[in-house]
Amino acid sequence: MRPHSTPGCHWDGSPRTAPARRPLRVAATSPSRLLRAGQSGRCPQCGNRIDLYPRADGRPITLHPAELATSHVPASCHWHLSSGIAHPHGDGSAWCRIPHAVLCPQRTPLCRISPSLQSMRRQLAVRTRRLIDTGVFTTPTAAPTRAAPHGPDRPVVRMLLGLYLADGPVEAINCVAQTNHRHRCPRPVLAPDGPAGSWRLLPVGPRGELVLPEQTMAVYDLSRLSHAEQRRWRVQRCPAHATTHGAADLAPAGWQVFDPLLHAQHLRSGPPYRPVHGSGER
């Protein structure tokens, strides 16, 4: 008697091909214990898949998920990965990674691209249209309009005895934790019913220290909040995920250590902005 077997399986029911393993690596120096294999998502402008990697200086960069032939990619767009770190040059091989900004159909490329890259941009544009038609993705222009932010696009925030440059308005800083559905948490770090910071004019020295020069700048000050609240902002988590230690981070926190020389274009020396909500101060 011959045993019945399922197509694609051995006689005992085990699969003929083993699934590809995804090694999960944790950065040894990461305070948030970020999983290397979890740094993937979708572009907020076109909806296509992207991979997020840290650079050597700690800043994140979004790369196209697939490798491309170096002969089709401009030399200024060559990137390669080494130990989970993205480096802005080739590694001597015939393949390289490319920033997603070069292929994103919703952006204008900053360099001349080859016909093969133009073809890839058209394919990604078709995929974006398919995602929109099926309701999986909504373009930023089609999303409900939000109230105008009360502060600058990239404010300087004071917390944990330091100054940091945010990657977006205070109201738009979202949680980086992973939900139960393996998606990034959509909730903001700023709790609508919790304590908030206040806009203040603070003097800042040439290297970011608080001194007493003549010129001041507007800073979103969180130093009056509790240490736990300031740490929650620093690790960029919403109140629901602030105490959830089992949830991994799907993206690194978007803070940069503030440097007045490097970030001079983000300085605001006018009067403090209005509070984000009622618990702030003028």
C-alpha positions in Angstrom: 0.0 0.0 0.0 1.5 3.3 -1.1 1.0 6.2 1.4 -0.8 9.3 0.2 1.5 12.4 0.0 0.7 16.0 -0.5 2.3 17.8 -3.5 5.4 19.7 -2.4 5.9 17.5 0.7 7.7 14.3 1.6 5.8 11.1 2.3 5.8 12.1 6.0 4.3 15.5 5.4 7.5 17.5 5.9 8.1 20.2 3.2 10.6 19.5 0.5 12.2 22.9 0.7 13.1 24.4 4.0 12.1 28.1 4.5 14.9 30.6 4.3 16.1 31.6 7.7 16.2 35.2 8.7 18.9 35.8 11.3 18.0 38.3 13.9 20.9 40.5 15.0 20.8 43.0 17.7 23.3 46.0 17.7 25.5 45.5 20.8 25.6 49.3 21.5 21.9 49.9 20.7 20.0 51.3 23.7 16.7 50.3 22.1 17.8 46.7 21.2 16.9 47.3 17.6 16.5 44.1 15.5 18.6 44.3 12.3 16.2 42.1 10.4 13.2 44.3 11.4 14.4 47.5 9.7 12.0 47.3 6.8 8.8 49.1 5.9 7.1 51.1 3.2 8.0 54.5 1.8 5.5 57.1 3.2 5.4 58.8 -0.2 5.0 56.0 -2.7 4.2 52.9 -0.6 6.9 50.7 -2.0 9.1 48.5 0.2 12.3 50.0 1.7 15.1 48.9 4.0 16.3 51.1 6.7 20.0 50.9 7.8 22.2 53.1 10.0 25.2 54.8 8.6 28.6 55.0 10.2 27.6 58.3 11.9 24.4 56.8 13.3 22.0 58.5 10.9 19.5 56.3 9.1 19.2 55.9 5.3 16.5 54.1 3.3 17.8 51.8 0.6 16.1 49.9 -2.2 15.6 46.2 -1.0 17.3 44.6 -4.0 20.9 44.9 -5.2 21.6 46.4 -8.6 24.4 46.1 -11.1 27.0 48.8 -10.5 27.2 49.5 -14.2 23.6 50.8 -14.2 24.0 53.0 -11.1 25.8 56.3 -10.9 29.0 56.2 -8.8 27.6 58.8 -6.4 24.7 56.4 -5.6 26.7 53.3 -4.8 26.1 51.9 -1.3 27.1 48.7 0.3 26.4 47.0 3.7 29.0 45.8 6.1 28.0 44.3 9.5 24.6 45.9 9.2 26.1 49.4 8.5 25.5 51.3 5.2 28.5 52.9 3.6 28.3 55.4 0.7 30.6 53.7 -1.8 31.1 50.4 -3.5 32.7 47.4 -2.0 34.6 46.4 -5.2 31.9 43.9 -6.4 29.6 44.1 -9.4 26.6 44.8 -7.3 25.6 47.6 -5.0 22.6 49.0 -3.1 21.0 52.3 -4.1 19.0 54.9 -2.0 15.3 54.6 -2.4 15.1 58.4 -3.0 16.7 57.8 -6.4 14.0 55.3 -7.5 11.0 56.8 -5.6 8.4 57.7 -8.3 7.1 60.6 -6.1 10.5 62.3 -6.0 12.7 64.0 -8.6 16.1 62.3 -8.8 19.0 64.6 -7.9 21.3 63.0 -10.4 21.2 61.7 -14.0 20.0 58.1 -14.0 20.4 55.4 -16.6 17.5 54.0 -18.8 17.4 50.9 -16.6 16.8 53.0 -13.5 14.2 55.0 -15.3 12.4 51.7 -16.1 12.5 50.7 -12.5 11.0 54.0 -11.5 8.1 53.4 -13.9 7.6 49.9 -12.4 7.5 51.3 -8.9 5.0 54.0 -10.1 2.8 51.2 -11.5 3.1 49.4 -8.2 2.2 52.5 -6.3 -1.0 52.9 -8.4 -1.9 49.3 -7.8 -1.5 49.8 -4.0 -3.7 52.9 -4.1 -6.4 51.2 -6.2 -6.5 48.2 -3.8 -6.7 50.5 -0.7 -3.4 49.3 0.8 -1.7 52.7 0.5 -2.9 56.2 0.6 -0.9 59.1 -0.8 0.0 61.9 1.5 -2.0 64.3 -0.6 -5.1 62.1 -0.3 -4.7 61.8 3.5 -6.9 63.9 5.7 -5.3 67.3 6.2 -4.0 68.0 9.7 -3.9 71.3 11.5 -0.8 73.4 10.8 2.0 72.6 13.4 2.6 75.2 16.0 6.4 74.8 15.8 9.1 74.5 13.1 9.5 71.5 10.7 12.5 70.3 12.6 12.5 71.7 16.2 15.3 71.6 18.7 14.2 69.6 21.8 15.9 69.8 25.2 15.7 66.6 27.3 17.9 64.5 29.5 20.4 67.4 29.9 21.0 67.6 26.2 19.8 69.2 23.0 18.5 67.1 20.1 17.2 67.9 16.6 14.0 66.2 15.7 13.3 64.7 12.3 9.8 66.3 12.1 7.4 68.6 13.9 6.7 67.8 17.5 3.1 66.6 16.7 4.4 64.3 13.9 7.0 62.3 15.9 5.5 58.8 15.9 6.3 55.8 18.0 8.9 53.3 16.6 7.7 50.2 18.4 6.3 47.2 16.6 2.6 46.3 17.1 1.1 42.8 17.4 0.5 42.9 13.7 4.2 43.4 13.0 3.6 47.0 11.8 5.0 50.2 13.1 2.9 51.8 15.8 1.0 54.8 14.3 0.5 56.6 17.6 2.4 59.9 18.3 4.9 60.2 21.1 3.1 63.4 22.3 0.3 62.1 24.4 -2.9 64.2 24.0 -3.8 63.7 27.6 -0.3 63.6 29.1 2.3 66.2 30.1 3.9 68.2 27.4 6.9 70.5 27.1 7.0 74.2 26.6 8.6 76.5 24.0 11.3 78.6 25.5 14.0 81.0 24.4 17.3 79.6 25.5 20.9 80.8 24.9 23.1 78.2 23.2 26.8 78.3 22.8 28.9 77.3 19.7 28.8 73.6 20.6 25.4 73.3 22.0 26.0 74.1 25.7 23.6 76.5 27.5 25.6 79.7 28.1 24.8 83.4 28.2 25.5 84.8 24.7 23.5 87.7 23.2 21.5 85.5 20.8 18.9 83.0 21.8 16.8 80.4 20.0 13.5 78.7 20.4 13.7 75.2 22.1 10.9 72.8 22.9 11.9 72.2 26.5 11.1 68.8 28.2 13.5 69.2 31.1 10.6 70.0 33.5 9.0 66.6 32.9 9.9 63.5 34.9 13.0 61.4 34.0 10.7 58.6 32.8 8.9 60.9 30.5 12.1 62.4 29.0 13.5 58.9 28.5 10.2 57.9 26.7 10.7 60.8 24.3 14.4 59.9 23.8 13.6 56.3 22.8 10.6 57.6 20.8 7.8 55.5 22.2 4.1 56.3 22.8 2.8 55.9 26.3 1.3 52.5 25.5 4.7 51.1 24.4 6.8 53.0 27.0 6.5 50.1 29.5 6.3 47.3 26.9 9.8 45.7 26.9 8.9 42.8 24.7 8.1 45.0 21.6 11.0 45.5 19.3 11.7 48.8 17.4 11.0 48.8 13.7 13.0 52.0 13.1 15.7 53.9 15.0 14.8 57.0 16.9 15.0 60.1 14.6 16.9 62.3 17.0 20.3 63.9 16.1 22.6 65.5 18.7 22.1 69.2 18.1 25.1 71.1 16.7 24.6 74.9 16.0 27.2 74.8 13.3 25.8 71.8 11.4 22.2 72.6 12.0 22.2 76.4 11.6 19.4 76.3 9.1 17.0 74.9 11.7 17.7 77.7 14.3 14.7 79.9 15.2 15.5 83.0 17.1 12.0 84.5 17.2 9.6 84.3 20.2 8.6 80.9 21.5 5.8 79.1 19.6 2.4 78.4 21.0 2.1 75.3 23.2 1.2 72.1 21.4 -1.7 71.6 23.7 -3.1 73.0 26.9 -0.5 71.6 29.3 2.3 73.6 27.7 3.4 77.2 28.4 3.8 80.3 26.5 
